[in-house]
Amino acid sequence: MKLHEIITLLEKMAPTAYAEDFDNVGLLAGNRRDTVTGILVCHDALEAVIDEAIAKNCNLVVCFHPILFSGIKKITGKNYVERALIKAIKHDIAIYAVHTALDNHKNGVNKIICNALGLINTKILVPKQGFIQKLVTYTVLENHEKVRNALFEAGAGNIGNYENCSFNSQGSGTYKGNENSNPQIGVKGEFTEAPEIKIEVTFEKHLKNEILNALFTNHIYEEVAYEIYNLENSHQNIGLGMVGEFPEAMDEGDFLQLVKHKMQAGGIRHSVFTGKKIKKVAVLGGSGSFAIKNAIAANADAYLTADLKYHQFYEAEGKLLLADIGHYESERYTADYIAQWLKEHSNGVSITITQTNTNPVRYFN
């Protein structure tokens, strides 16, 4: 398969449009026209991982964290980022990162944690804002079903667990074409009034080009009237973190023991025990201190995340148990998920999970 075909698969798994604005996801190095000989999936595309890719004849490394995160003006090999990039480019190895595109996916990082812990009835903890737009357009009665169905086919009209959602209202449209017009209904130069249907549909903003293409292709008017609005609605199926429940409540100590075992944590830093049973749990893979308030607002009994600072443990306020299991540990199953997805959707390409441990943190017992 060509690299651009693999990228299409990865985009279906974790659309880059889902990523946070600060992030650097997608193809970081490589030529989209190259043929992929093998894929190595990893957490961090370090130099040792590139060496492993070379040894295993893999010319595509799919990583969770982007090795190239901020701007870079020189590549001289002075640090671990530059050394990895130099070796990858020298050996024609492409690098693709998913990071927050997979963090924000409803089946991504945080759903993986919930599944590992056995949490049920899950939903997004911090829904993504500013991601939904609304299209309003107008057409005659005999054309409205064709236009509406085309918009649905392009991805419009999906709201939570429902699809093909729209609002339709009847009204009267007026126009008068000039000498260069070619009206589908009426005569140029004459005032025309025709019964019309107003169609309103919402869509995820990254689908805008597909939505407009469907509109223009299937509309019968020479000039298509339409409006697009940005909505303040949060997206309930895209966002950071997740909250779910255990089938049965458990003691705080038993909860931490379960987390340590399931997430293979070397150690867990936690806040003072609240004395309450743990049933409802919020999780957020990676650095999640910013969402402590969201976990409290969700009435979670515990919040599992990573990279908490000293004073942030005070923010528990006795309302929930904070558990910091480590950054790598909170994201440890992403490589398995990515590799499984590619195996199920790619066409015979060799896919391997790295044997290189890229966790920079060690625990002294």
C-alpha positions as CSV (number, residue, x, y, z in Angstrom):
1,M,0.0,0.0,0.0
2,K,1.1,3.6,-0.6
3,L,1.7,5.8,2.4
4,H,-1.2,8.1,1.5
5,E,-3.5,5.0,1.7
6,I,-2.2,4.2,5.2
7,I,-2.7,7.9,6.2
8,T,-6.4,7.6,5.0
9,L,-6.8,4.7,7.4
10,L,-5.2,6.5,10.3
11,E,-7.4,9.5,9.6
12,K,-10.5,7.3,9.9
13,M,-9.2,6.0,13.2
14,A,-8.2,9.4,14.6
15,P,-9.1,12.4,12.4
16,T,-6.5,15.1,12.6
17,A,-9.3,17.6,12.9
18,Y,-10.0,16.2,16.3
19,A,-6.6,17.2,17.6
20,E,-6.0,20.2,19.9
21,D,-4.8,23.4,18.3
22,F,-1.4,23.3,20.1
23,D,-0.7,19.8,18.8
24,N,1.4,18.6,15.8
25,V,-0.3,15.5,14.5
26,G,-0.3,13.8,11.1
27,L,2.6,13.1,8.8
28,L,5.7,14.6,10.3
29,A,8.2,13.2,7.8
30,G,8.0,11.2,4.6
31,N,6.7,11.1,1.1
32,R,3.0,10.3,0.7
33,R,3.7,8.6,-2.7
34,D,6.1,6.0,-1.2
35,T,5.2,2.3,-0.9
36,V,5.0,1.1,2.7
37,T,7.1,-2.0,3.3
38,G,6.2,-2.3,7.0
39,I,4.8,-0.4,9.9
40,L,6.3,-0.1,13.4
41,V,3.8,1.2,16.0
42,C,5.2,2.9,19.1
43,H,4.6,5.4,21.8
44,D,7.5,7.7,21.1
45,A,9.5,7.8,17.9
46,L,13.0,7.9,19.5
47,E,16.3,7.1,17.8
48,A,16.2,3.6,19.2
49,V,12.8,3.0,17.7
50,I,14.0,4.2,14.3
51,D,16.9,1.7,14.7
52,E,14.3,-1.0,15.3
53,A,12.3,0.1,12.3
54,I,15.5,-0.2,10.1
55,A,16.2,-3.7,11.5
56,K,12.6,-4.8,10.8
57,N,12.4,-3.3,7.3
58,C,9.6,-0.9,8.4
59,N,9.6,2.4,6.5
60,L,6.7,3.9,8.5
61,V,6.7,4.6,12.2
62,V,3.3,5.4,13.6
63,C,3.8,7.0,17.0
64,F,1.4,8.4,19.7
65,H,3.5,11.4,20.8
66,P,4.8,13.6,17.9
67,I,8.6,13.5,18.0
68,L,8.5,16.9,16.3
69,F,6.3,19.1,18.5
70,S,7.5,22.7,18.3
71,G,9.3,24.7,15.6
72,I,12.7,23.7,14.6
73,K,15.2,25.8,12.6
74,K,18.2,23.5,12.5
75,I,18.8,19.8,12.4
76,T,22.3,19.1,13.6
77,G,21.8,16.1,15.9
78,K,22.3,18.1,19.1
79,N,19.3,16.5,20.9
80,Y,17.2,13.4,20.9
81,V,14.6,14.9,18.6
82,E,17.0,15.9,15.9
83,R,18.9,12.6,16.1
84,A,15.7,10.7,15.5
85,L,14.7,12.9,12.6
86,I,18.1,12.7,10.9
87,K,18.1,8.9,11.1
88,A,14.5,8.6,9.9
89,I,15.1,10.9,6.9
90,K,18.5,9.2,6.0
91,H,16.8,5.8,5.9
92,D,13.6,7.0,4.1
93,I,11.4,6.2,7.1
94,A,8.2,8.2,7.4
95,I,6.8,9.2,10.8
96,Y,3.1,9.8,11.6
97,A,1.7,10.9,14.9
98,V,-1.8,10.6,16.3
99,H,-1.6,12.1,19.8
100,T,-4.6,14.3,20.8
101,A,-6.5,13.2,17.6
102,L,-6.8,9.9,19.4
103,D,-7.1,11.5,22.8
104,N,-10.3,13.3,21.6
105,H,-11.9,10.3,19.9
106,K,-14.7,8.6,21.7
107,N,-13.0,5.2,21.2
108,G,-9.5,6.5,21.8
109,V,-7.1,6.8,24.7
110,N,-9.6,7.4,27.4
111,K,-12.1,4.7,26.3
112,I,-9.2,2.3,26.2
113,I,-8.5,3.1,29.9
114,C,-12.1,2.7,30.8
115,N,-12.2,-0.7,29.0
116,A,-9.0,-1.8,30.8
117,L,-10.6,-0.9,34.2
118,G,-14.0,-2.3,33.4
119,L,-15.9,1.0,33.5
120,I,-19.4,1.1,31.9
121,N,-21.9,3.8,30.9
122,T,-19.0,6.0,29.7
123,K,-19.2,9.5,28.3
124,I,-16.8,12.3,27.4
125,L,-15.5,14.3,30.4
126,V,-14.5,17.5,28.6
127,P,-16.6,17.8,25.4
128,K,-14.9,19.7,22.5
129,Q,-16.1,23.2,22.0
130,G,-16.4,25.2,18.8
131,F,-16.4,22.2,16.6
132,I,-20.0,22.2,15.3
133,Q,-21.3,24.4,12.4
134,K,-24.7,24.8,10.9
135,L,-25.7,25.0,7.3
136,V,-28.9,26.7,6.2
137,T,-30.0,26.5,2.6
138,Y,-33.1,26.9,0.4
139,T,-34.4,25.1,-2.6
140,V,-37.7,24.2,-4.4
141,L,-39.8,21.4,-3.2
142,E,-38.9,19.0,-6.0
143,N,-35.2,19.4,-5.2
144,H,-35.1,19.4,-1.4
145,E,-35.0,15.6,-0.8
146,K,-32.0,15.2,-3.2
147,V,-30.1,18.1,-1.6
148,R,-30.9,16.9,2.0
149,N,-29.9,13.3,1.3
150,A,-26.7,14.4,-0.3
151,L,-25.9,16.5,2.8
152,F,-26.5,13.5,5.0
153,E,-24.3,11.4,2.8
154,A,-21.5,13.9,3.1
155,G,-21.7,13.7,6.9
156,A,-24.2,16.4,7.9
157,G,-27.0,15.7,10.3
158,N,-25.3,13.6,12.9
159,I,-26.2,14.5,16.5
160,G,-25.1,12.1,19.3
161,N,-26.7,8.7,18.7
162,Y,-28.9,10.1,15.8
163,E,-28.2,10.6,12.1
164,N,-30.0,12.2,9.3
165,C,-31.1,15.1,11.6
166,S,-32.5,18.2,9.9
167,F,-35.1,20.9,10.3
168,N,-37.2,21.8,7.3
169,S,-39.7,24.6,6.9
170,Q,-41.7,25.9,4.0
171,G,-41.7,29.5,2.8
172,S,-41.6,31.7,-0.3
173,G,-38.4,32.7,-2.1
174,T,-38.1,35.7,-4.5
175,Y,-35.6,36.7,-7.1
176,K,-35.2,38.6,-10.3
177,G,-32.4,37.5,-12.7
178,N,-30.4,40.0,-14.8
179,E,-29.6,39.7,-18.4
180,N,-26.7,37.2,-17.7
181,S,-28.8,34.9,-15.5
182,N,-30.1,31.5,-16.4
183,P,-32.9,30.8,-13.9
184,Q,-34.1,27.2,-13.4
185,I,-37.5,28.5,-12.5
186,G,-39.0,31.7,-14.0
187,V,-37.7,34.1,-16.7
188,K,-34.7,36.3,-16.6
189,G,-35.6,39.9,-16.0
190,E,-38.9,39.1,-14.4
191,F,-39.7,39.1,-10.7
192,T,-40.2,35.5,-9.6
193,E,-41.7,34.1,-6.4
194,A,-41.6,30.4,-5.8
195,P,-42.4,28.1,-2.9
196,E,-39.2,26.8,-1.2
197,I,-38.0,24.5,1.5
198,K,-35.5,25.8,4.1
199,I,-33.1,23.1,5.1
200,E,-31.0,23.3,8.3
201,V,-28.4,20.8,9.2
202,T,-25.4,20.7,11.6
203,F,-22.0,19.2,10.8
204,E,-18.5,18.9,12.2
205,K,-16.5,21.8,10.9
206,H,-13.7,19.7,9.2
207,L,-16.4,18.4,6.8
208,K,-17.2,21.8,5.5
209,N,-15.7,21.3,2.0
210,E,-17.5,18.0,1.6
211,I,-20.8,19.5,2.7
212,L,-20.5,22.4,0.3
213,N,-19.5,20.2,-2.5
214,A,-22.6,18.0,-1.9
215,L,-24.8,21.1,-1.8
216,F,-23.5,22.7,-5.0
217,T,-23.5,19.3,-6.9
218,N,-27.1,18.5,-6.1
219,H,-28.8,21.9,-6.0
220,I,-30.6,22.9,-9.2
221,Y,-30.2,26.7,-8.8
222,E,-27.7,28.6,-10.8
223,E,-26.8,30.6,-7.7
224,V,-27.1,28.6,-4.4
225,A,-28.2,30.6,-1.4
226,Y,-26.7,29.3,1.9
227,E,-25.4,30.4,5.3
228,I,-23.0,28.8,7.7
229,Y,-22.9,29.5,11.4
230,N,-20.5,28.5,14.2
231,L,-22.4,27.0,17.1
232,E,-21.6,27.1,20.7
233,N,-22.9,23.6,21.3
234,S,-20.3,21.2,22.8
235,H,-19.7,17.9,20.9
236,Q,-20.8,15.1,23.2
237,N,-18.8,12.4,21.2
238,I,-15.5,14.3,20.8
239,G,-13.4,15.6,23.7
240,L,-10.8,14.9,26.3
241,G,-11.2,12.5,29.2
242,M,-14.0,10.1,30.0
243,V,-16.2,9.3,32.9
244,G,-17.7,5.9,33.7
245,E,-18.9,3.6,36.4
246,F,-18.0,0.3,38.0
247,P,-20.8,-2.2,38.1
248,E,-20.2,-2.4,41.9
249,A,-18.6,0.2,44.2
250,M,-15.3,-0.6,45.9
251,D,-13.0,0.7,48.6
252,E,-10.4,3.3,47.7
253,G,-7.5,0.9,48.5
254,D,-9.0,-1.8,46.3
255,F,-9.5,0.8,43.5
256,L,-5.9,1.8,43.6
257,Q,-4.8,-1.8,43.6
258,L,-6.9,-2.5,40.6
259,V,-5.6,0.5,38.7
260,K,-2.0,-0.4,39.6
261,H,-2.5,-3.9,38.2
262,K,-4.6,-3.1,35.1
263,M,-2.4,-0.1,34.1
264,Q,0.9,-1.8,35.1
265,A,1.8,1.3,37.1
266,G,5.2,1.3,38.9
267,G,3.6,3.4,41.6
268,I,0.6,5.7,42.1
269,R,0.6,9.1,43.7
270,H,-2.7,9.9,45.2
271,S,-4.6,12.5,47.3
272,V,-5.8,11.9,50.8
273,F,-8.5,9.2,51.0
274,T,-12.0,10.6,51.2
275,G,-13.5,7.6,53.1
276,K,-16.1,7.1,50.3
277,K,-16.6,4.1,48.0
278,I,-15.4,4.4,44.5
279,K,-18.0,3.8,41.8
280,K,-18.0,6.7,39.4
281,V,-14.5,7.4,37.9
282,A,-13.2,10.1,35.6
283,V,-10.0,9.3,33.5
284,L,-7.8,11.4,31.3
285,G,-4.7,9.9,29.7
286,G,-1.6,12.1,29.8
287,S,-1.4,15.5,31.6
288,G,-4.8,16.0,33.0
289,S,-4.6,18.5,35.9
290,F,-6.7,21.0,34.0
291,A,-9.7,18.7,34.2
292,I,-9.8,18.2,38.0
293,K,-12.7,20.6,38.1
294,N,-14.5,18.7,35.4
295,A,-14.2,15.5,37.3
296,I,-15.6,17.1,40.4
297,A,-18.4,18.6,38.4
298,A,-19.2,15.2,37.0
299,N,-19.6,13.9,40.6
300,A,-16.7,11.4,40.1
301,D,-15.5,9.5,43.2
302,A,-12.0,9.3,41.7
303,Y,-10.0,10.9,38.9
304,L,-7.2,9.0,37.2
305,T,-4.7,11.0,35.2
306,A,-1.0,11.9,35.2
307,D,1.6,14.7,35.8
308,L,-0.1,16.2,38.8
309,K,1.9,18.8,40.7
310,Y,2.2,19.1,44.5
311,H,-0.4,21.8,45.0
312,Q,-2.9,20.3,42.5
313,F,-3.5,17.4,44.9
314,Y,-5.1,20.0,47.3
315,E,-7.7,20.6,44.6
316,A,-9.4,17.3,45.5
317,E,-10.9,19.2,48.4
318,G,-12.0,15.9,50.0
319,K,-14.6,15.6,47.1
320,L,-12.8,12.8,45.2
321,L,-9.6,10.7,45.1
322,L,-6.9,11.9,42.7
323,A,-4.7,9.2,41.3
324,D,-1.6,10.0,39.3
325,I,-0.4,6.8,37.6
326,G,2.3,8.3,35.4
327,H,2.1,9.7,31.9
328,Y,3.4,6.7,29.9
329,E,1.3,4.3,32.0
330,S,-1.9,6.2,31.3
331,E,-1.3,5.9,27.6
332,R,0.4,2.5,27.5
333,Y,-2.3,0.7,25.5
334,T,-2.4,3.1,22.6
335,A,0.2,1.2,20.5
336,D,-1.9,-2.0,20.8
337,Y,-5.0,-0.1,19.7
338,I,-3.3,1.5,16.7
339,A,-1.7,-1.8,15.6
340,Q,-5.0,-3.7,15.9
341,W,-6.8,-1.0,13.9
342,L,-4.2,-1.1,11.1
343,K,-4.2,-5.0,11.0
344,E,-8.0,-5.0,10.6
345,H,-8.1,-2.3,7.9
346,S,-4.8,-2.5,5.9
347,N,-4.2,-4.8,3.1
348,G,-1.5,-7.3,4.0
349,V,1.1,-4.7,5.2
350,S,3.4,-6.0,8.0
351,I,2.5,-4.3,11.3
352,T,4.7,-4.6,14.4
353,I,4.5,-3.1,17.9
354,T,7.9,-1.8,19.1
355,Q,9.9,-3.8,21.6
356,T,11.6,-0.6,22.7
357,N,10.5,0.8,26.0
358,T,10.4,4.6,25.5
359,N,9.1,5.4,29.0
360,P,11.7,7.9,30.4
361,V,10.6,7.4,34.0
362,R,11.8,4.7,36.3
363,Y,10.8,3.7,39.8
364,F,13.2,2.8,42.6
365,N,11.7,0.2,44.9
